[in-house]
Amino acid sequence: MSQSQHTTMLRESRTMDGHSDEESQSPCFKLTRAQRQLLEACLIYRTVDSRTLGNFLFVAPSTIRSHFKTLTTRAEVHDRFAMVLFALEQGLIALPWDENITR
């Protein structure tokens, strides 16, 4: 998948419910654009592997590790899978293939 296809897929997943990034985030836990893209990529590509996600997002694996470390510490969860679940439960991200989910 090319970078432009990936970017389009992430943009569509964020805007399919018509809400902006700021409207869809919990007031007590905000994500940066890069953090949101990372968590959405975990759902799209069904992985939490730093190297794989880095290849899909066109960033270094160390950047992926850094984002996950920041996110898991802030969310007080112990691993990457728990972070993705936390983000889904808090409405910070949505399943990109389910049009009925609102954030």
Phi and psi in radians as a Rosetta constraint file:
Dihedral C 1 N 2 CA 2 C 2 CIRCULARHARMONIC -1.346 0.35
Dihedral N 2 CA 2 C 2 N 3 CIRCULARHARMONIC 2.873 0.35
Dihedral C 2 N 3 CA 3 C 3 CIRCULARHARMONIC -1.078 0.35
Dihedral N 3 CA 3 C 3 N 4 CIRCULARHARMONIC -0.689 0.35
Dihedral C 3 N 4 CA 4 C 4 CIRCULARHARMONIC -1.181 0.35
Dihedral N 4 CA 4 C 4 N 5 CIRCULARHARMONIC -0.663 0.35
Dihedral C 4 N 5 CA 5 C 5 CIRCULARHARMONIC -1.137 0.35
Dihedral N 5 CA 5 C 5 N 6 CIRCULARHARMONIC -0.742 0.35
Dihedral C 5 N 6 CA 6 C 6 CIRCULARHARMONIC -1.096 0.35
Dihedral N 6 CA 6 C 6 N 7 CIRCULARHARMONIC -0.814 0.35
Dihedral C 6 N 7 CA 7 C 7 CIRCULARHARMONIC -1.064 0.35
Dihedral N 7 CA 7 C 7 N 8 CIRCULARHARMONIC -0.736 0.35
Dihedral C 7 N 8 CA 8 C 8 CIRCULARHARMONIC -1.081 0.35
Dihedral N 8 CA 8 C 8 N 9 CIRCULARHARMONIC -0.766 0.35
Dihedral C 8 N 9 CA 9 C 9 CIRCULARHARMONIC -1.084 0.35
Dihedral N 9 CA 9 C 9 N 10 CIRCULARHARMONIC -0.765 0.35
Dihedral C 9 N 10 CA 10 C 10 CIRCULARHARMONIC -1.155 0.35
Dihedral N 10 CA 10 C 10 N 11 CIRCULARHARMONIC -0.716 0.35
Dihedral C 10 N 11 CA 11 C 11 CIRCULARHARMONIC -1.097 0.35
Dihedral N 11 CA 11 C 11 N 12 CIRCULARHARMONIC -0.758 0.35
Dihedral C 11 N 12 CA 12 C 12 CIRCULARHARMONIC -1.131 0.35
Dihedral N 12 CA 12 C 12 N 13 CIRCULARHARMONIC -0.677 0.35
Dihedral C 12 N 13 CA 13 C 13 CIRCULARHARMONIC -1.154 0.35
Dihedral N 13 CA 13 C 13 N 14 CIRCULARHARMONIC -0.546 0.35
Dihedral C 13 N 14 CA 14 C 14 CIRCULARHARMONIC -1.373 0.35
Dihedral N 14 CA 14 C 14 N 15 CIRCULARHARMONIC -0.513 0.35
Dihedral C 14 N 15 CA 15 C 15 CIRCULARHARMONIC -1.858 0.35
Dihedral N 15 CA 15 C 15 N 16 CIRCULARHARMONIC 0.052 0.35
Dihedral C 15 N 16 CA 16 C 16 CIRCULARHARMONIC -1.139 0.35
Dihedral N 16 CA 16 C 16 N 17 CIRCULARHARMONIC -0.404 0.35
Dihedral C 16 N 17 CA 17 C 17 CIRCULARHARMONIC -1.689 0.35
Dihedral N 17 CA 17 C 17 N 18 CIRCULARHARMONIC 0.002 0.35
Dihedral C 17 N 18 CA 18 C 18 CIRCULARHARMONIC 1.431 0.35
Dihedral N 18 CA 18 C 18 N 19 CIRCULARHARMONIC 0.096 0.35
Dihedral C 18 N 19 CA 19 C 19 CIRCULARHARMONIC -1.732 0.35
Dihedral N 19 CA 19 C 19 N 20 CIRCULARHARMONIC 2.545 0.35
Dihedral C 19 N 20 CA 20 C 20 CIRCULARHARMONIC -1.354 0.35
Dihedral N 20 CA 20 C 20 N 21 CIRCULARHARMONIC 2.923 0.35
Dihedral C 20 N 21 CA 21 C 21 CIRCULARHARMONIC -0.990 0.35
Dihedral N 21 CA 21 C 21 N 22 CIRCULARHARMONIC -0.766 0.35
Dihedral C 21 N 22 CA 22 C 22 CIRCULARHARMONIC -1.174 0.35
Dihedral N 22 CA 22 C 22 N 23 CIRCULARHARMONIC -0.652 0.35
Dihedral C 22 N 23 CA 23 C 23 CIRCULARHARMONIC -1.188 0.35
Dihedral N 23 CA 23 C 23 N 24 CIRCULARHARMONIC -0.520 0.35
Dihedral C 23 N 24 CA 24 C 24 CIRCULARHARMONIC -1.568 0.35
Dihedral N 24 CA 24 C 24 N 25 CIRCULARHARMONIC -0.089 0.35
Dihedral C 24 N 25 CA 25 C 25 CIRCULARHARMONIC -1.690 0.35
Dihedral N 25 CA 25 C 25 N 26 CIRCULARHARMONIC 2.560 0.35
Dihedral C 25 N 26 CA 26 C 26 CIRCULARHARMONIC -1.088 0.35
Dihedral N 26 CA 26 C 26 N 27 CIRCULARHARMONIC 2.430 0.35
Dihedral C 26 N 27 CA 27 C 27 CIRCULARHARMONIC -1.134 0.35
Dihedral N 27 CA 27 C 27 N 28 CIRCULARHARMONIC -0.380 0.35
Dihedral C 27 N 28 CA 28 C 28 CIRCULARHARMONIC -1.702 0.35
Dihedral N 28 CA 28 C 28 N 29 CIRCULARHARMONIC -0.101 0.35
Dihedral C 28 N 29 CA 29 C 29 CIRCULARHARMONIC -2.540 0.35
Dihedral N 29 CA 29 C 29 N 30 CIRCULARHARMONIC 1.830 0.35
Dihedral C 29 N 30 CA 30 C 30 CIRCULARHARMONIC -1.855 0.35
Dihedral N 30 CA 30 C 30 N 31 CIRCULARHARMONIC 2.595 0.35
Dihedral C 30 N 31 CA 31 C 31 CIRCULARHARMONIC -1.958 0.35
Dihedral N 31 CA 31 C 31 N 32 CIRCULARHARMONIC 2.539 0.35
Dihedral C 31 N 32 CA 32 C 32 CIRCULARHARMONIC -1.342 0.35
Dihedral N 32 CA 32 C 32 N 33 CIRCULARHARMONIC 2.928 0.35
Dihedral C 32 N 33 CA 33 C 33 CIRCULARHARMONIC -1.034 0.35
Dihedral N 33 CA 33 C 33 N 34 CIRCULARHARMONIC -0.755 0.35
Dihedral C 33 N 34 CA 34 C 34 CIRCULARHARMONIC -1.131 0.35
Dihedral N 34 CA 34 C 34 N 35 CIRCULARHARMONIC -0.696 0.35
Dihedral C 34 N 35 CA 35 C 35 CIRCULARHARMONIC -1.150 0.35
Dihedral N 35 CA 35 C 35 N 36 CIRCULARHARMONIC -0.726 0.35
Dihedral C 35 N 36 CA 36 C 36 CIRCULARHARMONIC -1.096 0.35
Dihedral N 36 CA 36 C 36 N 37 CIRCULARHARMONIC -0.779 0.35
Dihedral C 36 N 37 CA 37 C 37 CIRCULARHARMONIC -1.073 0.35
Dihedral N 37 CA 37 C 37 N 38 CIRCULARHARMONIC -0.700 0.35
Dihedral C 37 N 38 CA 38 C 38 CIRCULARHARMONIC -1.080 0.35
Dihedral N 38 CA 38 C 38 N 39 CIRCULARHARMONIC -0.866 0.35
Dihedral C 38 N 39 CA 39 C 39 CIRCULARHARMONIC -1.154 0.35
Dihedral N 39 CA 39 C 39 N 40 CIRCULARHARMONIC -0.671 0.35
Dihedral C 39 N 40 CA 40 C 40 CIRCULARHARMONIC -1.167 0.35
Dihedral N 40 CA 40 C 40 N 41 CIRCULARHARMONIC -0.645 0.35
Dihedral C 40 N 41 CA 41 C 41 CIRCULARHARMONIC -1.112 0.35
Dihedral N 41 CA 41 C 41 N 42 CIRCULARHARMONIC -0.607 0.35
Dihedral C 41 N 42 CA 42 C 42 CIRCULARHARMONIC -1.025 0.35
Dihedral N 42 CA 42 C 42 N 43 CIRCULARHARMONIC -0.684 0.35
Dihedral C 42 N 43 CA 43 C 43 CIRCULARHARMONIC -1.290 0.35
Dihedral N 43 CA 43 C 43 N 44 CIRCULARHARMONIC -0.782 0.35
Dihedral C 43 N 44 CA 44 C 44 CIRCULARHARMONIC -1.105 0.35
Dihedral N 44 CA 44 C 44 N 45 CIRCULARHARMONIC -0.806 0.35
Dihedral C 44 N 45 CA 45 C 45 CIRCULARHARMONIC -1.697 0.35
Dihedral N 45 CA 45 C 45 N 46 CIRCULARHARMONIC -0.029 0.35
Dihedral C 45 N 46 CA 46 C 46 CIRCULARHARMONIC 0.955 0.35
Dihedral N 46 CA 46 C 46 N 47 CIRCULARHARMONIC 0.850 0.35
Dihedral C 46 N 47 CA 47 C 47 CIRCULARHARMONIC -2.689 0.35
Dihedral N 47 CA 47 C 47 N 48 CIRCULARHARMONIC 2.754 0.35
Dihedral C 47 N 48 CA 48 C 48 CIRCULARHARMONIC -2.181 0.35
Dihedral N 48 CA 48 C 48 N 49 CIRCULARHARMONIC 0.264 0.35
Dihedral C 48 N 49 CA 49 C 49 CIRCULARHARMONIC -1.275 0.35
Dihedral N 49 CA 49 C 49 N 50 CIRCULARHARMONIC 2.234 0.35
Dihedral C 49 N 50 CA 50 C 50 CIRCULARHARMONIC -1.047 0.35
Dihedral N 50 CA 50 C 50 N 51 CIRCULARHARMONIC -0.772 0.35
Dihedral C 50 N 51 CA 51 C 51 CIRCULARHARMONIC -1.157 0.35
Dihedral N 51 CA 51 C 51 N 52 CIRCULARHARMONIC -0.802 0.35
Dihedral C 51 N 52 CA 52 C 52 CIRCULARHARMONIC -1.100 0.35
Dihedral N 52 CA 52 C 52 N 53 CIRCULARHARMONIC -0.837 0.35
Dihedral C 52 N 53 CA 53 C 53 CIRCULARHARMONIC -1.129 0.35
Dihedral N 53 CA 53 C 53 N 54 CIRCULARHARMONIC -0.667 0.35
Dihedral C 53 N 54 CA 54 C 54 CIRCULARHARMONIC -1.037 0.35
Dihedral N 54 CA 54 C 54 N 55 CIRCULARHARMONIC -0.716 0.35
Dihedral C 54 N 55 CA 55 C 55 CIRCULARHARMONIC -1.112 0.35
Dihedral N 55 CA 55 C 55 N 56 CIRCULARHARMONIC -0.752 0.35
Dihedral C 55 N 56 CA 56 C 56 CIRCULARHARMONIC -1.201 0.35
Dihedral N 56 CA 56 C 56 N 57 CIRCULARHARMONIC -0.640 0.35
Dihedral C 56 N 57 CA 57 C 57 CIRCULARHARMONIC -1.653 0.35
Dihedral N 57 CA 57 C 57 N 58 CIRCULARHARMONIC -0.021 0.35
Dihedral C 57 N 58 CA 58 C 58 CIRCULARHARMONIC 1.060 0.35
Dihedral N 58 CA 58 C 58 N 59 CIRCULARHARMONIC 0.746 0.35
Dihedral C 58 N 59 CA 59 C 59 CIRCULARHARMONIC -2.343 0.35
Dihedral N 59 CA 59 C 59 N 60 CIRCULARHARMONIC 2.890 0.35
Dihedral C 59 N 60 CA 60 C 60 CIRCULARHARMONIC -1.254 0.35
Dihedral N 60 CA 60 C 60 N 61 CIRCULARHARMONIC 2.558 0.35
Dihedral C 60 N 61 CA 61 C 61 CIRCULARHARMONIC -0.957 0.35
Dihedral N 61 CA 61 C 61 N 62 CIRCULARHARMONIC -0.568 0.35
Dihedral C 61 N 62 CA 62 C 62 CIRCULARHARMONIC -1.123 0.35
Dihedral N 62 CA 62 C 62 N 63 CIRCULARHARMONIC -0.548 0.35
Dihedral C 62 N 63 CA 63 C 63 CIRCULARHARMONIC -1.167 0.35
Dihedral N 63 CA 63 C 63 N 64 CIRCULARHARMONIC -0.727 0.35
Dihedral C 63 N 64 CA 64 C 64 CIRCULARHARMONIC -1.079 0.35
Dihedral N 64 CA 64 C 64 N 65 CIRCULARHARMONIC -0.830 0.35
Dihedral C 64 N 65 CA 65 C 65 CIRCULARHARMONIC -1.033 0.35
Dihedral N 65 CA 65 C 65 N 66 CIRCULARHARMONIC -0.724 0.35
Dihedral C 65 N 66 CA 66 C 66 CIRCULARHARMONIC -1.106 0.35
Dihedral N 66 CA 66 C 66 N 67 CIRCULARHARMONIC -0.792 0.35
Dihedral C 66 N 67 CA 67 C 67 CIRCULARHARMONIC -1.063 0.35
Dihedral N 67 CA 67 C 67 N 68 CIRCULARHARMONIC -0.800 0.35
Dihedral C 67 N 68 CA 68 C 68 CIRCULARHARMONIC -1.116 0.35
Dihedral N 68 CA 68 C 68 N 69 CIRCULARHARMONIC -0.679 0.35
Dihedral C 68 N 69 CA 69 C 69 CIRCULARHARMONIC -1.087 0.35
Dihedral N 69 CA 69 C 69 N 70 CIRCULARHARMONIC -0.789 0.35
Dihedral C 69 N 70 CA 70 C 70 CIRCULARHARMONIC -1.077 0.35
Dihedral N 70 CA 70 C 70 N 71 CIRCULARHARMONIC -0.828 0.35
Dihedral C 70 N 71 CA 71 C 71 CIRCULARHARMONIC -1.138 0.35
Dihedral N 71 CA 71 C 71 N 72 CIRCULARHARMONIC -0.820 0.35
Dihedral C 71 N 72 CA 72 C 72 CIRCULARHARMONIC -1.165 0.35
Dihedral N 72 CA 72 C 72 N 73 CIRCULARHARMONIC -0.580 0.35
Dihedral C 72 N 73 CA 73 C 73 CIRCULARHARMONIC -1.181 0.35
Dihedral N 73 CA 73 C 73 N 74 CIRCULARHARMONIC -0.833 0.35
Dihedral C 73 N 74 CA 74 C 74 CIRCULARHARMONIC -1.101 0.35
Dihedral N 74 CA 74 C 74 N 75 CIRCULARHARMONIC -0.693 0.35
Dihedral C 74 N 75 CA 75 C 75 CIRCULARHARMONIC -1.463 0.35
Dihedral N 75 CA 75 C 75 N 76 CIRCULARHARMONIC -0.147 0.35
Dihedral C 75 N 76 CA 76 C 76 CIRCULARHARMONIC 1.005 0.35
Dihedral N 76 CA 76 C 76 N 77 CIRCULARHARMONIC 0.791 0.35
Dihedral C 76 N 77 CA 77 C 77 CIRCULARHARMONIC -2.019 0.35
Dihedral N 77 CA 77 C 77 N 78 CIRCULARHARMONIC 2.839 0.35
Dihedral C 77 N 78 CA 78 C 78 CIRCULARHARMONIC -1.734 0.35
Dihedral N 78 CA 78 C 78 N 79 CIRCULARHARMONIC -0.231 0.35
Dihedral C 78 N 79 CA 79 C 79 CIRCULARHARMONIC -2.680 0.35
Dihedral N 79 CA 79 C 79 N 80 CIRCULARHARMONIC 3.048 0.35
Dihedral C 79 N 80 CA 80 C 80 CIRCULARHARMONIC -1.165 0.35
Dihedral N 80 CA 80 C 80 N 81 CIRCULARHARMONIC -0.692 0.35
Dihedral C 80 N 81 CA 81 C 81 CIRCULARHARMONIC -1.082 0.35
Dihedral N 81 CA 81 C 81 N 82 CIRCULARHARMONIC -0.757 0.35
Dihedral C 81 N 82 CA 82 C 82 CIRCULARHARMONIC -1.088 0.35
Dihedral N 82 CA 82 C 82 N 83 CIRCULARHARMONIC -0.600 0.35
Dihedral C 82 N 83 CA 83 C 83 CIRCULARHARMONIC -1.163 0.35
Dihedral N 83 CA 83 C 83 N 84 CIRCULARHARMONIC -0.750 0.35
Dihedral C 83 N 84 CA 84 C 84 CIRCULARHARMONIC -1.104 0.35
Dihedral N 84 CA 84 C 84 N 85 CIRCULARHARMONIC -0.767 0.35
Dihedral C 84 N 85 CA 85 C 85 CIRCULARHARMONIC -1.097 0.35
Dihedral N 85 CA 85 C 85 N 86 CIRCULARHARMONIC -0.744 0.35
Dihedral C 85 N 86 CA 86 C 86 CIRCULARHARMONIC -1.006 0.35
Dihedral N 86 CA 86 C 86 N 87 CIRCULARHARMONIC -0.825 0.35
Dihedral C 86 N 87 CA 87 C 87 CIRCULARHARMONIC -1.074 0.35
Dihedral N 87 CA 87 C 87 N 88 CIRCULARHARMONIC -0.698 0.35
Dihedral C 87 N 88 CA 88 C 88 CIRCULARHARMONIC -1.143 0.35
Dihedral N 88 CA 88 C 88 N 89 CIRCULARHARMONIC -0.823 0.35
Dihedral C 88 N 89 CA 89 C 89 CIRCULARHARMONIC -1.110 0.35
Dihedral N 89 CA 89 C 89 N 90 CIRCULARHARMONIC -0.604 0.35
Dihedral C 89 N 90 CA 90 C 90 CIRCULARHARMONIC -1.464 0.35
Dihedral N 90 CA 90 C 90 N 91 CIRCULARHARMONIC -0.073 0.35
Dihedral C 90 N 91 CA 91 C 91 CIRCULARHARMONIC 1.339 0.35
Dihedral N 91 CA 91 C 91 N 92 CIRCULARHARMONIC 0.323 0.35
Dihedral C 91 N 92 CA 92 C 92 CIRCULARHARMONIC -1.343 0.35
Dihedral N 92 CA 92 C 92 N 93 CIRCULARHARMONIC -0.490 0.35
Dihedral C 92 N 93 CA 93 C 93 CIRCULARHARMONIC -2.428 0.35
Dihedral N 93 CA 93 C 93 N 94 CIRCULARHARMONIC 2.854 0.35
Dihedral C 93 N 94 CA 94 C 94 CIRCULARHARMONIC -2.276 0.35
Dihedral N 94 CA 94 C 94 N 95 CIRCULARHARMONIC 2.768 0.35
Dihedral C 94 N 95 CA 95 C 95 CIRCULARHARMONIC -1.130 0.35
Dihedral N 95 CA 95 C 95 N 96 CIRCULARHARMONIC 2.116 0.35
Dihedral C 95 N 96 CA 96 C 96 CIRCULARHARMONIC -1.176 0.35
Dihedral N 96 CA 96 C 96 N 97 CIRCULARHARMONIC -0.300 0.35
Dihedral C 96 N 97 CA 97 C 97 CIRCULARHARMONIC -1.765 0.35
Dihedral N 97 CA 97 C 97 N 98 CIRCULARHARMONIC -0.012 0.35
Dihedral C 97 N 98 CA 98 C 98 CIRCULARHARMONIC -1.907 0.35
Dihedral N 98 CA 98 C 98 N 99 CIRCULARHARMONIC 1.778 0.35
Dihedral C 98 N 99 CA 99 C 99 CIRCULARHARMONIC -1.252 0.35
Dihedral N 99 CA 99 C 99 N 100 CIRCULARHARMONIC -0.234 0.35
Dihedral C 99 N 100 CA 100 C 100 CIRCULARHARMONIC -1.515 0.35
Dihedral N 100 CA 100 C 100 N 101 CIRCULARHARMONIC -0.130 0.35
Dihedral C 100 N 101 CA 101 C 101 CIRCULARHARMONIC -1.503 0.35
Dihedral N 101 CA 101 C 101 N 102 CIRCULARHARMONIC 2.297 0.35
Dihedral C 101 N 102 CA 102 C 102 CIRCULARHARMONIC -1.902 0.35
Dihedral N 102 CA 102 C 102 N 103 CIRCULARHARMONIC 2.615 0.35
